[in-house]
Amino acid sequence: MSGIQAVTDPATIPVAKATGRATVKPETGARTEAAAGVITDARQRIDDLDGRIIGLVQERMAVSAVIQRERIGSGGRRVNLAREMEVLEHYRSQLGRPGTALAMTLLELCRGRI
């Protein structure tokens, strides 16, 4: 193999440290088993939160469809720009400038699904 040693376990890559040797866990980027465990647990929590967020977005889309259907059915417009501005401001005030982008994405997802 021309001087290149095969890695038998690609999940671990030895890395020299000043205080000894540590093992990098590529799936977490951690250099200790303890840190890898914390990261793995936290990622599972994030995955669970993402599932809940997606469910809430889908629920928001359904509620928005009801509002649009009633507004259009009563002779109104599909979109209420004043209300959308309120939503944008609410997200911006709570999350800063990135909140505005998040709100825009939510509004886009919730428009015109009728």
C-alpha beads as a LAMMPS data file, in Angstrom:
LAMMPS data file: protein, C-alpha beads

114 atoms
113 bonds

1 atom types
1 bond types

-500.0 500.0 xlo xhi
-500.0 500.0 ylo yhi
-500.0 500.0 zlo zhi

Masses

1 110.0

Atoms # bond

1 1 1 0.000 0.000 0.000
2 1 1 2.896 2.360 -0.679
3 1 1 3.320 3.501 2.925
4 1 1 -0.337 4.506 3.488
5 1 1 -1.982 2.705 6.376
6 1 1 -5.614 1.731 5.929
7 1 1 -8.064 3.116 8.473
8 1 1 -9.970 0.201 9.909
9 1 1 -12.575 2.327 11.722
10 1 1 -13.448 5.461 9.717
11 1 1 -15.614 6.720 12.610
12 1 1 -12.489 7.613 14.593
13 1 1 -9.408 9.532 13.526
14 1 1 -6.566 9.909 16.052
15 1 1 -5.450 13.479 16.689
16 1 1 -2.429 14.497 18.748
17 1 1 -3.039 16.887 21.633
18 1 1 -0.591 18.574 23.946
19 1 1 -1.899 16.545 26.909
20 1 1 -2.029 13.197 25.131
21 1 1 -4.123 11.694 22.382
22 1 1 -7.755 12.273 21.626
23 1 1 -10.061 10.761 19.074
24 1 1 -12.112 12.931 16.751
25 1 1 -15.638 11.677 16.184
26 1 1 -16.342 12.902 12.630
27 1 1 -20.111 12.552 13.021
28 1 1 -20.032 15.066 15.906
29 1 1 -16.722 16.888 15.536
30 1 1 -16.076 16.121 19.205
31 1 1 -12.681 15.090 20.525
32 1 1 -13.884 13.239 23.607
33 1 1 -16.480 10.554 24.202
34 1 1 -18.203 12.790 26.752
35 1 1 -18.519 15.673 24.290
36 1 1 -19.711 13.294 21.565
37 1 1 -22.427 12.034 23.915
38 1 1 -23.603 15.552 24.743
39 1 1 -23.614 16.524 21.057
40 1 1 -25.494 13.373 20.042
41 1 1 -28.141 13.972 22.725
42 1 1 -28.469 17.663 21.808
43 1 1 -28.810 16.800 18.122
44 1 1 -31.610 14.377 18.965
45 1 1 -33.366 17.165 20.845
46 1 1 -32.914 19.485 17.839
47 1 1 -34.355 16.794 15.550
48 1 1 -37.354 16.480 17.889
49 1 1 -37.797 20.271 17.974
50 1 1 -37.541 20.446 14.173
51 1 1 -40.322 17.877 13.906
52 1 1 -42.515 19.952 16.208
53 1 1 -41.683 23.157 14.305
54 1 1 -42.602 21.521 10.996
55 1 1 -45.887 20.332 12.509
56 1 1 -46.632 23.840 13.764
57 1 1 -45.842 25.346 10.354
58 1 1 -48.211 22.864 8.722
59 1 1 -50.892 23.780 11.273
60 1 1 -50.280 27.484 10.576
61 1 1 -50.692 26.817 6.846
62 1 1 -54.033 25.109 7.467
63 1 1 -55.321 27.958 9.654
64 1 1 -54.156 30.498 7.090
65 1 1 -56.069 28.616 4.381
66 1 1 -59.261 28.903 6.472
67 1 1 -58.726 32.650 6.883
68 1 1 -58.075 33.139 3.161
69 1 1 -61.073 31.050 2.159
70 1 1 -63.369 33.082 4.435
71 1 1 -61.890 36.409 3.349
72 1 1 -62.260 35.565 -0.360
73 1 1 -65.713 34.069 0.203
74 1 1 -66.860 37.318 1.769
75 1 1 -65.575 39.363 -1.172
76 1 1 -62.223 40.317 0.321
77 1 1 -58.710 39.899 -1.009
78 1 1 -56.642 36.753 -0.531
79 1 1 -53.825 38.628 1.234
80 1 1 -54.135 41.241 3.967
81 1 1 -50.925 43.281 3.661
82 1 1 -51.493 45.193 6.905
83 1 1 -51.695 41.900 8.801
84 1 1 -48.586 40.593 7.070
85 1 1 -46.699 43.716 8.152
86 1 1 -47.785 43.028 11.754
87 1 1 -46.448 39.486 11.493
88 1 1 -43.152 40.699 10.018
89 1 1 -42.723 43.272 12.785
90 1 1 -43.548 40.719 15.486
91 1 1 -40.907 38.282 14.253
92 1 1 -38.353 41.076 13.805
93 1 1 -38.934 42.390 17.317
94 1 1 -38.559 38.916 18.827
95 1 1 -35.729 37.499 16.690
96 1 1 -34.013 40.482 15.088
97 1 1 -33.368 40.894 11.391
98 1 1 -33.238 37.124 10.701
99 1 1 -36.734 36.936 12.202
100 1 1 -37.996 39.025 9.301
101 1 1 -36.629 36.496 6.824
102 1 1 -38.214 33.672 8.799
103 1 1 -41.553 35.467 8.827
104 1 1 -41.335 36.091 5.074
105 1 1 -40.787 32.372 4.536
106 1 1 -43.766 31.515 6.739
107 1 1 -45.976 34.024 4.954
108 1 1 -44.908 32.622 1.591
109 1 1 -45.700 29.083 2.729
110 1 1 -49.122 30.183 3.959
111 1 1 -50.266 32.197 0.932
112 1 1 -52.435 30.914 -1.869
113 1 1 -53.001 27.336 -0.825
114 1 1 -56.696 27.499 -1.682

Bonds

1 1 1 2
2 1 2 3
3 1 3 4
4 1 4 5
5 1 5 6
6 1 6 7
7 1 7 8
8 1 8 9
9 1 9 10
10 1 10 11
11 1 11 12
12 1 12 13
13 1 13 14
14 1 14 15
15 1 15 16
16 1 16 17
17 1 17 18
18 1 18 19
19 1 19 20
20 1 20 21
21 1 21 22
22 1 22 23
23 1 23 24
24 1 24 25
25 1 25 26
26 1 26 27
27 1 27 28
28 1 28 29
29 1 29 30
30 1 30 31
31 1 31 32
32 1 32 33
33 1 33 34
34 1 34 35
35 1 35 36
36 1 36 37
37 1 37 38
38 1 38 39
39 1 39 40
40 1 40 41
41 1 41 42
42 1 42 43
43 1 43 44
44 1 44 45
45 1 45 46
46 1 46 47
47 1 47 48
48 1 48 49
49 1 49 50
50 1 50 51
51 1 51 52
52 1 52 53
53 1 53 54
54 1 54 55
55 1 55 56
56 1 56 57
57 1 57 58
58 1 58 59
59 1 59 60
60 1 60 61
61 1 61 62
62 1 62 63
63 1 63 64
64 1 64 65
65 1 65 66
66 1 66 67
67 1 67 68
68 1 68 69
69 1 69 70
70 1 70 71
71 1 71 72
72 1 72 73
73 1 73 74
74 1 74 75
75 1 75 76
76 1 76 77
77 1 77 78
78 1 78 79
79 1 79 80
80 1 80 81
81 1 81 82
82 1 82 83
83 1 83 84
84 1 84 85
85 1 85 86
86 1 86 87
87 1 87 88
88 1 88 89
89 1 89 90
90 1 90 91
91 1 91 92
92 1 92 93
93 1 93 94
94 1 94 95
95 1 95 96
96 1 96 97
97 1 97 98
98 1 98 99
99 1 99 100
100 1 100 101
101 1 101 102
102 1 102 103
103 1 103 104
104 1 104 105
105 1 105 106
106 1 106 107
107 1 107 108
108 1 108 109
109 1 109 110
110 1 110 111
111 1 111 112
112 1 112 113
113 1 113 114
